[in-house]
Amino acid sequence: MSKTSYVIITLLIVVLTFFVSRLLVSKPQVLTIGLILSVALLLTSFFSPPTGLAFLIFSMLLSPEIKLAEVPGRDVVLRIDDLLIFAVFLGWFAKSMFSKKLELVITPVLIPIFFYTLSCIVSTYFGIISNTVVLKKSFFYILKYIEYFIIYFLVTQIVRTRQQIKIYIILFIIVSIIVNLHGYSLIGKVERLYAPFDVPGGEVPGGTPITGAGEANTYGGYLLIVIALLVSLFCYSEVPTTNFLYLGLTIFSLIPLAYTKSRASYFGFVPMILTITLLTQKKKNIILGGVLLLFALAPLMFPAATETVVERVKETFVAPPYSEEEASILGLKIRELSALARVKSWKKAFFEYLPKRPILGFGVTGVGLVDTQIPLIIGELGLLGLVIFLWMIGSVFNTAYVSFKTVEDPLLKSISLCIISVLIGLIFHSVAANTFIIIRIMEPFWFLCGIAAVSKEIYERKV
C-alpha cells in the first residue's frame, strides 16, 4: 500500500476517533454501543464489504437517534447509523488499499454529487464568515448530506452481481415489514404514525400539543419508496406466488400510509403510481385497474383508513378557530396552519432569500428550518445550488431510465422503474417537505439509486 493511502486512512481514523471521543463524553451509553457496533462492522466490511452493506440496510430505519445539541432553527442529532456508514466506508477502503484493487466505478451521478457537495461547503463557508451560519451546526448537517452520497458510492463500488442485488432487495423488504409492523402497533394510540426510533411527539402551529405525532412525513416518504419497489417488482415478476406476495405487501404498506396523515405523501403517491402505469411494459392494465378498484372499494374494505385520508385532505381548507389566515393556490383557499407555513416558505424563497443572497444563499442551516425542499435549497445554496441540485436529480432520472430501457432482466428492470417512479413521487412530496435531506427517506433512496446505476453493467456482464 502506498504512503498516500496510509496517510488517507490515518486521517480518516483520526477524524472519526476525535468526534466519537467527544461524543462519548457527553452521551456515553448509546454511543458506547454505537462505537462497539461500528468497530465490529468496520472489521466485517474489511473482510466482506457486501456483508457490511447488508447491515446498513437494517440500520437505515432501525437506528436510534440522540440529540447532541439544541441550536436555534434545527437540532443536531446523531444516529448509530451515522457511525456505521463511515465504518463500512473505512472497512471497504482499507480492504481496497491492502489488496491493491481500488478500481473506482465512476457513474454519471457522481459528478453532480461532487459539485453539489462542493456548493454546500462553499455557501456555508461564506455564511460562516458573514455570521449567518453556526459552524458546529452546519458541519454536522453537511456531514449528513455527505452520508447519503457515501451510501450511493458504496453501493456502486461494492455491488457486482445480480445475486447480491437479489439478497439486498429481500433484506430491504424484510426491513419494510418490520417498520410497518411498528406502524400498525401505533394505530389508535397516536395521532399520526411514525417510523421506529423517530420523534415520539410534536406540536402543531399555534401551540396545541399532539402526543405521538412523530415525523409522519418521513414515514410517508419512506412508504412511497417501499410501495414503488413492490409495485415495480410486481410488474415484472412472472411467478404467481411472488405476485400475490408483492400485492399483499403493497396493501400492507398502503394502510400505514393512510394513517400517517401525510398530505405530502398522498400528493406524491398519485404521480408515482401513474408513472409506473405509463412506463411499465407488462401488467399495465392490471396496475391501472387495480388503482381504480382500490379507490372505488377502499371506502368499503378499509373505511377507517379511507376516512382518515379524506378528513386529512379536507383539513387543508379549514382554518382553526384561532386563525382567519388563508392563501389562494390555483383558486383553492388554503387555511390550515401547517399548509400555510409551506406557502410562506415558498414566498420567503422568492421574496426574501433570493433578493438578499441570490447566487450562493446563506449556507447550510443559514435559514433555519424550512419544510419545503426547493425553498430550502434557494435559501441555503442560492440559484447556483438549485441548478446543481436539479442537475443531480436529472442525472439520477437519466441513469435509471437508460437502465430501464436497455436491461431486460426482470429484477434489475424493476429497480430502475422503482427509481424513476419514486423520484417523481418524491419531487411532488418535496413541495410540502424537505424530502431530499430527510435521513430515513434519503438513505434507502440513494441505496436503490446505487443499484440502478450498476444494473446495466451487471446485466451486460451476465453476473
WOFEN-V762476 format. One record per run of one state. SS is the DSSP state (a for helix, b for strand, c for the rest). FROM is the first residue (numbers start at 0). TO is the last residue. If there is no record, write none. Layout:
SS_FROM_TO ; SS_FROM_TO
This chain:
c_0_1 ; a_2_25 ; c_26_26 ; a_27_46 ; c_47_47 ; a_48_60 ; c_61_63 ; b_64_69 ; c_70_73 ; b_74_78 ; a_79_98 ; c_99_106 ; a_107_128 ; c_129_133 ; a_134_157 ; c_158_160 ; a_161_185 ; c_186_199 ; b_200_202 ; c_203_207 ; b_208_210 ; c_211_214 ; a_215_235 ; c_236_238 ; a_239_258 ; c_259_261 ; a_262_278 ; c_279_282 ; a_283_300 ; c_301_301 ; a_302_314 ; c_315_325 ; b_326_328 ; c_329_330 ; b_331_333 ; c_334_335 ; a_336_355 ; c_356_371 ; a_372_405 ; c_406_408 ; a_409_428 ; c_429_433 ; a_434_436 ; c_437_437 ; a_438_460 ; c_461_462
